[in-house]
Amino acid sequence: MGWMVLLQGYLWAQNDLSGVVRDKHSEELVPFVSIQFKNTNTGFIADSAGNFHFSAGQWPSDTLEISNVGYETQLVPVSTLKKTVVIYLEPKTYDDGVVVKAKVDLGLWLWKNIVKHKPENDRFRRFDNFYYELYNKLEMDLKNIKSIQKIASIKPFRPMNELINKNLDSSEGVKVLPTYLTESISDYYFQKKPLRRREEIKGVNTNGIKNESMVKFLGGMDQVINIYNDFINVFNKEFISPVSSNGDFYYKYNVSDTQRIGGIKYYHLVFIPRRQGMNTFEGDCWVEGGSFAVQKMNLRLDKKADINFLERLSLIQEYKKINDSTWFISKDKLVVDFSPFNNRVPGIIGRKTSTYQHVLVNDTTVKKQLLLNKTQEAIIVQAGSGQKDRLYWDSARHEGLSTTEMGIIRMMDTIVNAAPFQKITKQVGFLATGYINIGNIELGSAYNWFTGNAWEGFRTRFDIASNKHFNKKFRWHTYLAYGFGDKKLKGEGELFYLPKKDPRQYWYLDYKKDLDFGQVYFGEITSDNIFAFAIRKPNIPLKFIGLEKWQLEFFNETRGGFSTLLGLNGRTYTPLKNLVPADSFGTGSHPLRATEISLRLRYAFQEKFIESHFYRSSLGSPYPIVEATVSKGVSGLLGGRYSYTKIQGSISDNIKTPPFGIISYQAYGGKTFGTLPYTFLNVAPGNELYYYNKYAFNMMNRYEFIHDQFLGINFEHNIGNGIFKAIPALKFRQFYTVKALWGSLSDANKALNFREGHTFQSLDGKTYLEVGTGIDNILHFLRVDFIWRLLPKDALRSSTEKFGVFGSIRLNL
């Protein structure tokens, strides 16, 4: 049914009715709802908080008709109602057939005035500084849980099934399993000029998550949604705000109602997209007359929005007056309904609520607190913030927990300590990563145990490492591998020492002797993968080279995003197949050996990370990331045979260009001073697989081009649905890529490397250029690239194709 009524109090008293109206999806109050007795002129309106009360000598009719703009009209038989009720309205999804009627000019007039008064109503523009206490609550529920119940009914997991059935919640008509709840409370400070932000997290109730980097994301620094901006970020995609300065190009507006509260006029503004397939919302807002400040904003996305696995999304913002003329945000609520594939597979309903209290604006105490910042942005997790007791939370929460939410906390405590849950967690973790922990030792990854290639034949590998339980600052890792084709034993041993985590500092020592498959990038398939045989380009000789290396590194980072990496390493290369052999360059058993000292400088302002105990993964920076490296090869040092100097640098960035998607680029260059074998020059990264490699030239072979000086750029523009916006249900995304390289090789290095049987080329100042386009997000995770190699036209070998089609797996929201 499209409506639901919950018993809230005692039994029916004739001709007396009271209650509240809520949004069925977000559970938020719906103000000013019209409640009419069907086929009569008698009715009443809920107030600004969604509350209503009605008394009559007799009921005018036997059915209530409940309606509000943006919601499906509900017909509720009076006989089914109790004395105090909660009525849930189903949000309406507008389609192409909807026509906004009447008073269109008034809607545009109101929108223009909201835009005009942004400087007075947007807190980030109006105030020099402000402070508030922020409370965040995140709840996650599982839906479509029949498949989970079937697994839990198996004998070893029956204790889990008991817990599941005990905690099922069907208050909204759909069975869901509340599974996770976390909350945090913090002090948030903001200053406009010079820009400074500070958050002091003073309480965290994470129910199992103890990772500090995750705790920081539960705060408010990265959760700011400002409806007065022209674009609103939703899962890293920019959606056009209904109060954007160009909103009339994207939305149709209509004033559907007006209300007077305390002598002040409020307008109900409804908006729908002008056209399908664009990153827009549908919804409504209440606006105060005179100041034209938004009092409440409701934004909705449906499953046609360009976000994968999305069933529905609701965003609600509420504002309150902190004085006679100033509206300030008081509450955020985001509700997301994810269904990965269909209703037979478990999905997730996530609810994130943020409330803002004790607001201060343009206050000297805010300035004083921000002077404590050592950087522009600081997130401080106070000592003991994760050990607050129940009494603290009972008094500190801005709003109390519901019975269901309190049940989640009790359930989490029970489940986390249950043996079946711990067993399932280990099994799922092993299937996802290939790693398994046994006491203080980590084994895996299992996905490397059995592989193969044309040189080694069948290959086995076994890894073993310490985990955080062995030592919290030291980590060791080693593996042994054996190829049954070349009958050679390979392996690696690593030591990692982490004396400081914030700011980060570490020492790293490594020795490795194995085949060299080039650089390995996250998310890419390399030549040593067993599946690579099936997707290799035809008629390209396989190339193999052995590598023996050792390295010592020291890394040090400052709080401002600047880091240094000082390294000492030695490398010995042994070409094995289809490459110029080592004895072409000198005498001795290991002529291709070099010892190198290097210094890398890196600047990544406000870069964000997700951290495990020892390692971390970058989530990028809102600013360009710059790197520069200087390396010096020293002949005679620890067996090194070559003297040279290398200088390399790069700059990379991801630039959001709403409403036209996102641009990512990397520009790089370098120069080598010295005469060296190809193994120590710049070998342009080629790709000999039909699996697209973001970081390589996909129409170039490995070891095809070598240089001692070079410049290059990788450019990709993902423009969103592009030409597919006419069929948004497909959620296809369009992109184009440009990769260019300029390089040259000195005469001395040509003489040394261009020997009989070589396959090397040099651009000699010419341009290598490949361009591409394609379709992303096919079935949510497949991408197809069409790549053309355009330049250089006079240096193409007959074995090199000019056009290729590549596939890859890219899982994105």
Sequence and secondary structure as in RCSB ss.txt:
>XXXX:A:sequence
MGWMVLLQGYLWAQNDLSGVVRDKHSEELVPFVSIQFKNTNTGFIADSAGNFHFSAGQWPSDTLEISNVGYETQL
VPVSTLKKTVVIYLEPKTYDDGVVVKAKVDLGLWLWKNIVKHKPENDRFRRFDNFYYELYNKLEMDLKNIKSIQK
IASIKPFRPMNELINKNLDSSEGVKVLPTYLTESISDYYFQKKPLRRREEIKGVNTNGIKNESMVKFLGGMDQVI
NIYNDFINVFNKEFISPVSSNGDFYYKYNVSDTQRIGGIKYYHLVFIPRRQGMNTFEGDCWVEGGSFAVQKMNLR
LDKKADINFLERLSLIQEYKKINDSTWFISKDKLVVDFSPFNNRVPGIIGRKTSTYQHVLVNDTTVKKQLLLNKT
QEAIIVQAGSGQKDRLYWDSARHEGLSTTEMGIIRMMDTIVNAAPFQKITKQVGFLATGYINIGNIELGSAYNWF
TGNAWEGFRTRFDIASNKHFNKKFRWHTYLAYGFGDKKLKGEGELFYLPKKDPRQYWYLDYKKDLDFGQVYFGEI
TSDNIFAFAIRKPNIPLKFIGLEKWQLEFFNETRGGFSTLLGLNGRTYTPLKNLVPADSFGTGSHPLRATEISLR
LRYAFQEKFIESHFYRSSLGSPYPIVEATVSKGVSGLLGGRYSYTKIQGSISDNIKTPPFGIISYQAYGGKTFGT
LPYTFLNVAPGNELYYYNKYAFNMMNRYEFIHDQFLGINFEHNIGNGIFKAIPALKFRQFYTVKALWGSLSDANK
ALNFREGHTFQSLDGKTYLEVGTGIDNILHFLRVDFIWRLLPKDALRSSTEKFGVFGSIRLNL
>XXXX:A:secstr
    EEE SS   TTEEEEEEEETTT  B TT EEEETTSS EEE  TTSEEEEE SS SSSEEEEE TTB  EE
EEGGG  SEEEEEE B    TT    S HHHHHHHHHHHHHTHHHH HHHH SEEEEEEEEEEEEEEES HHHHH
HHTSGGGHHHHHHHHHH B TTSS EEEEEEEEEEEEEEEETTTTEEEEEEEEEE TT   HHHHHHTSSTT   
 TTSSEEEETTEEEE TT TTHHHHEEEEEEEEEEETTEEEEEEEEEESSTTSSB EEEEEEETTT  EEEEEEE
EETTSSSTTEEEEEEEEEEEESSSS EEEEEEEEEEEE SS TTS EEEEEEEEEEEEEEES HHHHHHHTT SS
SEEEEE TTGGG  HHHHHHH SS   HHHHHHHHHHHHHHT HHHHHHHHHHHHHHHS EEETTEEE  GGGSE
EEETTTEEEEEEEEEE TTT SSEEEEEEEEEETTTTEEEEEEEEEEEEEETTEEEEEEEEEEEE      TT  
 TTSGGGGGGB TT    EEEEEEEEEEEEEE TTSEEEEEEEEEEEEEEEESS  GGGS SSS  SEEEEEEEE
EEE TT EEEE SS EEEEE SS EEEEEEEEE TTSTT    EEEEEEEEEEEEE TTS EEEEEEEEEEEES 
  GGGSEE  B  BSB  TTSBTTS TTSBEESEEEEEEEEEE TTGGGTTSGGG  EEEEEEEEEEEE  HHHH
HHH  TT   B  TT EEEEEEEEEEEETTTEEEEEEEEEE GGG  TTS SEEEEEEE    
